Each structure stands twice: as C-alpha cells, then as structure tokens.
Amino acid sequence: MTDQKIGTQLDDLGLVIDMDEGGCVAEAVVTAITQQGEGAFRHHTPVRVPTPQPRPVPYPVQKRIVTVVEADQVLTDGQMQRVRSWLQANGIDPKFVSTAGTITIHSRAASGKEGGFRIRYTEFCRDKDGQKFMDMGSSNQPLTVQRCVVQNVPLDVDPEVTLP
C-alpha cells in the first residue's frame, strides 16, 4: 500500500458547493471509497497530513530611499554646489532639475549587500533646443517629468553637517 494525496483526484470528480461570495472552506469531510475488484469496495478513513509551517523568507530584500534634497529645500551655496557636482558626475544636467521636486537615491539590500542605486528627480520637459515647455493652462508653470538614472558616483558626505 502507498499513501496518496487525493486533492487532484477530488478535483477531477468535479465536485462543487454553493457558497456565499467571499467565503472559504474551513473544513470538509470526505469519505473515500475505492473499488478493489468486481463488486468489491473499500471505505477509507482520511488521515490528516500536517500543514507545513510558514518559514522565513530565505533572502529578505530591503528597499531603501535616501532623500538628498527635499522639494523647495533651502541650501547653502556650498551644499548647492556639492549637489550640482554630484548630479553632473552622474550625467544629469542640474539646470534642468526642478527645485520644486525631491531628489532621492533608491537602492536594494539583500544578504548584507546593497546595490542597484538609482537617482530619482524631477526634470523640466524641454524641446531639442533646451527650452522648457510651459503649461499654457491655469498654472503657466514649466512642465516636469519624473526621471530615474543609475547612480555611478556616490554623493560625498556634507562637510557642513556634523553627525552625532
């Protein structure tokens, strides 16, 4: 004799029940009868197999977001130059970055290793000559779009801020 799971065999029988929307089956009692030969049937008592316990995720992944500059944040000249230099080093033209948007660094960390650094920022929409597109509606403000680029050069520590 061999132990067999009967889930798919029950599914193949096409059994259905009338159940309220959103409900779920908490428990079902099944009587299994097998045919042992011509006219011979055998009743089986189901044996409960323990449900496997949930295990921890083997490699949890952390998503990290570091804010470099808040929207409309006031910066000193030194801080502004530091951020502009960093943007340029990563292939972003600072004159097209909107100060009305936040600049963040997104990354992922798994197994103690961090990577996949991306810079997200708000950029002005512009034509091929670099002229900003304006919203001709009620705001009459420059149109912007969210951009994301790979960070190739990390941001240096701000020398104007002392950490505890």
C-alpha positions as CSV (number, residue, x, y, z in Angstrom):
1,M,0.0,0.0,0.0
2,T,1.1,3.5,-0.7
3,D,-0.1,6.9,0.8
4,Q,-1.6,9.1,-1.9
5,K,-2.9,12.6,-1.7
6,I,-6.4,12.8,-3.1
7,G,-6.7,16.6,-3.8
8,T,-6.3,16.4,-7.6
9,Q,-8.4,13.2,-7.7
10,L,-11.2,15.1,-5.9
11,D,-10.8,18.0,-8.3
12,D,-11.2,15.5,-11.2
13,L,-14.5,14.4,-9.7
14,G,-15.9,17.9,-10.4
15,L,-17.4,18.5,-7.0
16,V,-18.8,22.0,-6.4
17,I,-20.6,23.6,-3.5
18,D,-22.9,26.7,-3.3
19,M,-21.1,29.1,-1.1
20,D,-21.6,32.8,-0.3
21,E,-19.4,35.3,-2.1
22,G,-16.1,35.9,-0.2
23,G,-16.5,32.7,1.9
24,C,-13.9,30.0,2.1
25,V,-14.0,26.3,3.0
26,A,-12.7,25.9,6.6
27,E,-13.1,22.1,6.8
28,A,-14.6,19.4,4.6
29,V,-15.3,15.7,5.5
30,V,-14.6,13.3,2.7
31,T,-15.4,9.6,2.6
32,A,-13.1,7.8,0.1
33,I,-14.3,4.6,-1.4
34,T,-12.1,2.6,-3.7
35,Q,-13.0,-0.2,-5.9
36,Q,-10.9,-3.3,-5.1
37,G,-12.2,-5.5,-7.9
38,E,-15.5,-6.7,-9.4
39,G,-18.2,-5.5,-6.9
40,A,-15.7,-5.1,-4.1
41,F,-15.4,-1.7,-2.5
42,R,-13.3,-0.4,0.4
43,H,-14.1,2.5,2.7
44,H,-11.0,4.6,3.7
45,T,-10.7,6.9,6.6
46,P,-8.7,10.0,5.6
47,V,-5.5,10.8,7.6
48,R,-4.7,14.4,8.2
49,V,-1.3,15.5,6.9
50,P,0.1,18.3,8.9
51,T,0.1,21.6,7.1
52,P,3.6,22.9,6.6
53,Q,4.5,25.8,8.8
54,P,5.5,29.0,7.1
55,R,9.2,29.5,7.0
56,P,11.1,32.8,7.0
57,V,11.9,34.3,3.6
58,P,15.4,33.0,2.9
59,Y,16.7,36.2,1.4
60,P,14.7,39.2,2.5
61,V,15.2,42.3,0.4
62,Q,15.2,45.8,1.8
63,K,14.3,48.8,-0.3
64,R,16.0,51.9,0.8
65,I,15.2,55.5,-0.1
66,V,17.6,58.3,0.9
67,T,16.4,61.9,0.5
68,V,19.2,64.1,-0.9
69,V,17.1,67.3,-1.2
70,E,13.5,67.9,-0.2
71,A,11.2,69.8,-2.6
72,D,11.9,73.6,-2.2
73,Q,14.6,73.0,0.4
74,V,16.8,75.9,1.0
75,L,20.5,75.0,0.5
76,T,23.7,77.0,1.3
77,D,25.9,77.8,-1.7
78,G,28.3,75.1,-0.7
79,Q,25.5,72.5,-0.4
80,M,24.1,73.6,-3.8
81,Q,27.5,73.2,-5.5
82,R,28.0,69.8,-3.9
83,V,24.6,68.5,-5.2
84,R,25.2,70.1,-8.6
85,S,28.6,68.5,-9.0
86,W,27.2,65.1,-7.9
87,L,24.3,65.4,-10.4
88,Q,26.8,66.3,-13.2
89,A,29.0,63.3,-12.3
90,N,26.0,61.1,-12.8
91,G,25.2,62.6,-16.2
92,I,22.4,64.9,-15.1
93,D,22.3,68.5,-16.1
94,P,21.5,70.5,-12.9
95,K,20.0,73.4,-14.9
96,F,17.1,71.1,-16.0
97,V,16.4,69.7,-12.5
98,S,13.4,71.3,-10.8
99,T,14.0,72.5,-7.2
100,A,10.2,72.0,-6.7
101,G,10.8,68.3,-6.7
102,T,12.6,65.9,-4.3
103,I,15.9,64.3,-5.2
104,T,16.2,60.8,-3.8
105,I,18.5,57.8,-4.0
106,H,16.8,54.4,-4.2
107,S,18.6,51.1,-3.6
108,R,18.1,47.5,-2.6
109,A,19.9,45.5,0.1
110,A,19.9,41.7,0.3
111,S,22.2,39.4,2.3
112,G,24.1,42.3,3.7
113,K,24.9,43.7,0.2
114,E,23.5,46.9,-1.1
115,G,23.2,47.8,-4.8
116,G,21.0,48.9,-7.6
117,F,21.4,52.6,-6.7
118,R,19.1,54.9,-8.7
119,I,18.7,58.7,-8.6
120,R,15.2,59.9,-8.9
121,Y,14.5,63.6,-9.6
122,T,12.1,66.0,-11.3
123,E,13.2,67.3,-14.6
124,F,11.8,70.1,-16.8
125,C,10.3,68.9,-20.1
126,R,12.1,70.7,-22.9
127,D,12.4,70.8,-26.7
128,K,15.5,69.9,-28.7
129,D,17.0,73.3,-28.1
130,G,16.7,73.0,-24.3
131,Q,13.7,75.4,-24.0
132,K,11.3,74.5,-21.2
133,F,7.7,73.5,-22.2
134,M,5.2,75.7,-20.3
135,D,1.8,74.6,-19.1
136,M,-0.4,77.1,-21.0
137,G,-3.4,76.3,-18.7
138,S,-4.1,78.0,-15.4
139,S,-0.7,77.4,-13.8
140,N,1.5,78.8,-16.6
141,Q,4.4,76.8,-14.9
142,P,7.1,74.7,-16.7
143,L,6.0,71.1,-17.3
144,T,8.0,68.4,-15.5
145,V,8.6,64.7,-15.6
146,Q,10.0,62.2,-13.0
147,R,13.3,60.7,-14.1
148,C,15.4,57.8,-12.7
149,V,19.0,57.2,-13.7
150,V,21.7,54.8,-12.4
151,Q,23.9,56.3,-9.8
152,N,27.6,55.8,-10.9
153,V,29.1,58.3,-8.5
154,P,28.1,58.3,-4.8
155,L,27.2,61.5,-3.0
156,D,30.0,62.7,-0.7
157,V,29.3,63.5,2.9
158,D,28.1,67.1,3.5
159,P,31.0,68.8,5.3
160,E,28.6,71.4,6.6
161,V,26.7,68.9,8.7
162,T,28.1,67.3,11.8
163,L,26.7,63.9,12.7
164,P,26.3,62.8,16.4
